[in-house]
Amino acid sequence: MASGSSWTPKQNKLFENALAIYDKDTPDRWHKLARAVGGKTVEEVKMHYENLVEDIKQIESGHVPLPPYKKAGAGSKGYNFMDDEQRMRNLRLQ
């Protein structure tokens, strides 16, 4: 999502939060979004939004491959998922 200027992670988060507050029917939406983000013009905010919409279209149409996520339990110390059948056997419910 490249716009005419760089956006910090903090600005992106502020932008996302502001989008949740100021929907398309909000009067002066773009000014309010720019004010919420800080350090961006109305035009930069509009461009960032247009790029976001285009990114979403590309993802939803399958043109952007998903990252190679690790399978659950594969080398992680987090929760180890098992299938329902195995869990039922372990609980002696089957």
QUINOR-V407603 format. One record per pair of residues at least 24 apart in sequence whose ideal C-beta (glycine too) atoms are under 10 Angstrom apart, sorted by the first residue. I is the first residue (numbers start at 1). J is the second residue. Records with the same first field share a line. If there is no record, write none. Layout:
# QUINOR-V407603
I = J / J
This chain:
# QUINOR-V407603
1 = 47 / 48 / 49 / 50 / 51 / 52 / 53 / 54 / 55 / 56
2 = 47 / 48 / 51 / 55
3 = 40 / 43 / 44 / 45 / 46 / 47 / 48 / 49 / 50 / 51 / 52
4 = 41 / 43 / 44 / 47 / 48 / 51
5 = 39 / 40 / 41 / 44 / 47 / 48
7 = 37 / 39 / 40 / 44 / 45 / 48 / 51
8 = 37 / 39
10 = 37 / 38
11 = 36 / 37 / 38 / 39 / 40 / 44 / 45 / 48
12 = 37 / 48 / 52
13 = 37
14 = 38 / 39 / 40
15 = 40 / 45 / 48 / 49 / 52
16 = 52
18 = 45
19 = 45 / 49 / 52
